[in-house]
Amino acid sequence: MENFDVSVQRFDEFACEYAQRFMDLSSYSDSIDRFCDGIPSQQPQLLELGCGPGNVTRLLKLRFPESKITAIDLAPKMVEIARKELPEVDFKVMDVRDISIFPEKFDAVMCSFCLPFLSKTDAGKLIADCATRLNHGGVFYLSTMEGDETRAGFETTSFSGNAEVYFNYHRQTDLEAVLQQYGFELIQAKRQDYTEPDGSLTTDLIFIGVKA
């Protein structure tokens, strides 16, 4: 079984625990608000990648009640939880690496902490695919954990007990270069410390870009 598949299995197995652990998104509210402020419509067509149990989706729907949201995740139990909470959203069990099959374009793409489960190559392809699926002037939110790719490996998490998840790490300079390569004008490139349950610090990277 590939590392990516193991991670999907863990998220499916611990979907309820994850939903509770990350219900409070207040530490990211400023960046999410800035992303929403940049969306050029009050009735946008939104795409959310790696939506999990719909914690971020809920915020997007509250901000844009008339929006049409397509939200995808590869863990079926995550999608099941999200559908119960937000039946008006179009949730799909789908691999984020396959978004090029969507025929429509979107006003904004939310990709909150999907990259830790993608390799450097897959992350670059995802950014390219998002650029293709965004309308001119569309807004892209991208967040991940900062670190050299050599740090990649299995780790325990705050929601999965002793069961390990495979994490990839990405460097700020690498992601900025790829975002600029595919025509994104960055309006935010933020480094933010996150305190783990054991007291250690992880540095999160948050990018907001506009499709030129």
Secondary structure by P-SEA (a helix, b strand, c coil): ccaaaaaaaaaaaaaaaaaaaacccccaaaaaaaaaaaccccccbbbbcccccaaaaaaaaaaccccbbbbbbccaaaaaaaaaaccccccccccccccccccccccccccccccccccaaaaaaaaaaaaaaccccbbbbbbbbbcccccbbbbbccccccbbbbbbbbbaaaaaaaaaaaccccccbbbbbbbccccbbbbbbbbbbccc
